[in-house]
Amino acid sequence: MKKLLLLMAMLLALPGLALAQVQSCPDCVLGIFDAEDLVHNYGTFGEFTKTIYIGIKYDPNTTFDSCTGVEFSVQGLPPLLLPPSFNIRNGGFAVGTQTPITPADTTAMDATGGWNVVWNECQPGNRVVVEIVMVSFDPIPNDTVIRVLRKWPQSNAETPQVLFTQCNSPIYTLTTMKGDCYVLNPTVNPGESVGNPPCLLKGDAVEATTWSGIKSLFR
């Protein structure tokens, strides 16, 4: 177990080692969702607390659907009464002591932010990897867009993207994927976008009258 954890930390932290093991999965996604079913990327913050879920979803056309580590940062969380709580699922842990939050200035040479999360066992299938618990007594602005971005600095200078490591022992191939977005208190309907760059509201369609009623509560 200790050897596996050490290897995962090295793969996610040493650019020279990771360089030879990089693969691309453009239709694999690390996104933020309103529930553990990983369907809707939008929701409302109408209570004092709100939990959202960072989840990994694999391209169904690939030959792999599991991971042993992910690398990412989170941008756009609203101002809160207390710092948000990031809870890693299934016994995983963050390598190093960096914050999971994207740095405010991502162009700075010394920009630092993001997490390497690793597990000592393979994590199969689409699943929640981290949950974010927010607490606020103040109204959350409409159309608040939260994004999953890469880590700063990235593990591999050639791959400034969100990353995961496959479960193909003993290689644990470092793989690039898409970071997706989430909208709190949206004022648009599913299938429409807010923010710049645009964040498309995705998930099962809801009746327009029902969604309009929900939106009116947060205007």
C-alpha positions as CSV (number, residue, x, y, z in Angstrom):
1,M,0.0,0.0,0.0
2,K,2.8,2.4,0.9
3,K,4.5,1.7,-2.4
4,L,1.3,2.5,-4.3
5,L,0.8,5.8,-2.5
6,L,4.4,6.8,-3.1
7,L,4.1,6.0,-6.8
8,M,0.8,8.0,-7.1
9,A,2.4,11.0,-5.4
10,M,5.4,10.8,-7.8
11,L,3.2,10.5,-10.9
12,L,1.2,13.5,-9.9
13,A,4.0,15.6,-8.6
14,L,7.1,15.0,-10.8
15,P,6.9,16.4,-14.3
16,G,9.9,14.4,-15.6
17,L,8.3,11.1,-14.6
18,A,4.8,11.9,-15.8
19,L,5.9,13.2,-19.2
20,A,6.3,9.7,-20.7
21,Q,3.0,8.5,-19.4
22,V,0.5,11.1,-20.7
23,Q,-2.7,10.1,-22.5
24,S,-5.6,12.2,-23.5
25,C,-9.3,11.6,-22.9
26,P,-11.1,14.8,-24.1
27,D,-14.6,13.4,-23.4
28,C,-13.7,12.3,-19.8
29,V,-14.9,15.0,-17.4
30,L,-14.3,16.2,-13.9
31,G,-17.3,18.3,-13.2
32,I,-19.4,19.8,-10.4
33,F,-22.9,18.4,-9.8
34,D,-25.9,19.2,-7.6
35,A,-26.4,15.6,-6.5
36,E,-24.4,12.4,-6.2
37,D,-26.1,11.0,-9.4
38,L,-23.8,13.4,-11.4
39,V,-26.6,14.5,-13.6
40,H,-27.4,18.2,-13.1
41,N,-24.7,20.9,-13.1
42,Y,-26.9,23.6,-11.6
43,G,-28.9,24.1,-8.5
44,T,-30.1,26.6,-5.9
45,F,-28.6,27.8,-2.6
46,G,-31.8,28.5,-0.6
47,E,-30.7,27.3,2.9
48,F,-27.9,28.0,5.3
49,T,-25.9,25.1,3.9
50,K,-25.3,23.7,0.4
51,T,-23.4,20.7,-0.7
52,I,-22.2,20.2,-4.2
53,Y,-20.2,17.3,-5.6
54,I,-17.0,17.0,-7.7
55,G,-17.4,13.9,-9.8
56,I,-15.5,12.1,-12.5
57,K,-17.4,10.8,-15.6
58,Y,-15.6,8.7,-18.2
59,D,-16.0,8.6,-22.0
60,P,-18.1,5.4,-22.5
61,N,-16.1,4.7,-25.7
62,T,-12.8,4.4,-23.9
63,T,-11.2,1.2,-22.6
64,F,-10.9,2.5,-19.1
65,D,-13.3,3.7,-16.4
66,S,-11.4,4.0,-13.2
67,C,-8.7,6.1,-11.5
68,T,-6.3,6.2,-8.6
69,G,-5.8,9.9,-8.5
70,V,-7.1,13.3,-9.8
71,E,-5.5,16.7,-10.1
72,F,-7.6,19.9,-10.2
73,S,-8.5,23.2,-8.7
74,V,-11.9,24.9,-8.0
75,Q,-12.6,28.5,-9.1
76,G,-15.6,30.8,-8.5
77,L,-17.0,29.7,-5.1
78,P,-19.1,32.6,-3.7
79,P,-18.2,34.6,-0.6
80,L,-19.2,32.5,2.4
81,L,-19.6,32.9,6.2
82,L,-17.1,30.1,6.8
83,P,-14.4,28.6,4.5
84,P,-15.9,25.9,2.4
85,S,-15.2,22.3,3.5
86,F,-13.7,20.0,0.9
87,N,-14.3,16.3,1.9
88,I,-12.4,13.7,-0.1
89,R,-14.4,10.5,-0.6
90,N,-13.5,6.8,-0.1
91,G,-10.4,7.3,2.0
92,G,-8.5,9.4,-0.5
93,F,-6.2,12.2,0.6
94,A,-4.5,15.3,-0.8
95,V,-0.8,15.2,-1.5
96,G,0.9,18.2,-0.1
97,T,-0.7,21.1,1.7
98,Q,-1.9,23.3,-1.1
99,T,-5.4,24.8,-1.1
100,P,-7.9,23.3,-3.6
101,I,-8.9,26.8,-4.7
102,T,-7.6,28.2,-8.0
103,P,-5.2,31.0,-7.4
104,A,-6.6,34.5,-7.8
105,D,-3.9,35.5,-10.3
106,T,-3.3,32.5,-12.6
107,T,-0.8,34.4,-14.7
108,A,1.7,35.0,-11.8
109,M,4.9,33.0,-12.0
110,D,4.5,31.8,-8.4
111,A,0.7,31.0,-8.7
112,T,-0.2,28.2,-6.4
113,G,-3.5,26.4,-6.0
114,G,-5.1,23.0,-6.5
115,W,-5.0,19.5,-5.2
116,N,-3.5,16.2,-6.1
117,V,-5.9,13.6,-4.6
118,V,-4.9,10.0,-4.5
119,W,-6.4,6.7,-3.3
120,N,-4.6,3.5,-2.2
121,E,-7.2,1.5,-4.1
122,C,-8.6,1.8,-7.6
123,Q,-11.8,3.9,-7.8
124,P,-14.0,2.3,-10.4
125,G,-16.7,3.9,-12.5
126,N,-18.3,7.3,-12.6
127,R,-18.3,8.6,-9.0
128,V,-18.1,11.5,-6.6
129,V,-14.5,12.1,-5.6
130,V,-14.8,15.3,-3.4
131,E,-17.8,17.0,-1.9
132,I,-17.9,20.7,-1.1
133,V,-20.0,22.0,1.8
134,M,-20.8,25.7,1.9
135,V,-22.3,27.7,4.7
136,S,-23.8,31.2,4.2
137,F,-26.4,33.4,5.9
138,D,-26.3,35.9,3.0
139,P,-28.0,35.5,-0.4
140,I,-25.8,33.9,-3.0
141,P,-25.7,36.0,-6.2
142,N,-27.7,34.6,-9.2
143,D,-25.7,32.9,-12.0
144,T,-22.7,32.2,-9.8
145,V,-20.5,30.0,-12.0
146,I,-18.1,27.5,-10.3
147,R,-15.5,25.8,-12.4
148,V,-13.1,22.9,-12.2
149,L,-9.7,24.0,-13.6
150,R,-6.2,22.6,-13.6
151,K,-3.8,22.8,-10.7
152,W,-1.1,25.6,-10.4
153,P,1.6,24.8,-11.0
154,Q,0.7,21.8,-13.1
155,S,2.4,18.5,-12.6
156,N,3.5,18.3,-16.2
157,A,4.6,21.5,-18.0
158,E,3.4,19.9,-21.3
159,T,-0.1,19.2,-20.0
160,P,-1.7,22.3,-18.3
161,Q,-5.0,20.5,-17.9
162,V,-7.1,18.6,-15.3
163,L,-5.6,15.2,-14.9
164,F,-6.3,11.7,-13.6
165,T,-4.2,8.5,-13.2
166,Q,-5.6,5.3,-14.6
167,C,-5.7,2.0,-12.7
168,N,-3.5,0.2,-15.2
169,S,-0.9,-1.0,-12.7
170,P,2.0,-0.8,-12.7
171,I,2.0,2.1,-15.2
172,Y,-0.8,4.3,-13.7
173,T,-1.1,6.3,-16.9
174,L,-1.4,10.1,-16.4
175,T,-4.4,11.2,-18.5
176,T,-5.8,14.6,-19.4
177,M,-9.5,15.3,-19.2
178,K,-12.0,18.2,-19.3
179,G,-12.8,20.3,-16.3
180,D,-16.5,21.3,-16.3
181,C,-18.7,24.0,-14.6
182,Y,-21.6,24.4,-12.3
183,V,-24.2,27.3,-11.8
184,L,-25.7,28.3,-8.5
185,N,-29.1,30.1,-8.6
186,P,-29.3,30.2,-12.4
187,T,-31.7,32.7,-14.1
188,V,-31.8,30.7,-17.4
189,N,-33.3,27.4,-18.4
190,P,-31.6,24.1,-18.8
191,G,-30.0,24.0,-22.2
192,E,-29.0,27.7,-21.9
193,S,-25.7,29.2,-20.8
194,V,-24.4,31.8,-18.4
195,G,-20.9,33.2,-17.7
196,N,-17.8,33.9,-19.7
197,P,-16.7,31.4,-20.9
198,P,-20.3,30.1,-21.2
199,C,-21.4,27.5,-18.7
200,L,-24.2,25.3,-20.2
201,L,-26.9,24.1,-17.9
202,K,-27.0,20.3,-18.4
203,G,-29.2,17.5,-17.1
204,D,-32.7,16.2,-17.4
205,A,-35.1,18.7,-18.8
206,V,-37.7,20.2,-16.4
207,E,-41.0,21.8,-17.3
208,A,-40.5,25.5,-18.0
209,T,-43.2,26.6,-15.5
210,T,-41.6,24.7,-12.7
211,W,-38.1,26.0,-13.4
212,S,-39.4,29.5,-13.7
213,G,-41.0,29.2,-10.3
214,I,-37.8,28.0,-8.7
215,K,-35.8,30.8,-10.3
216,S,-38.2,33.5,-9.1
217,L,-37.3,32.6,-5.5
218,F,-33.7,33.7,-5.9
219,R,-34.2,37.0,-7.8
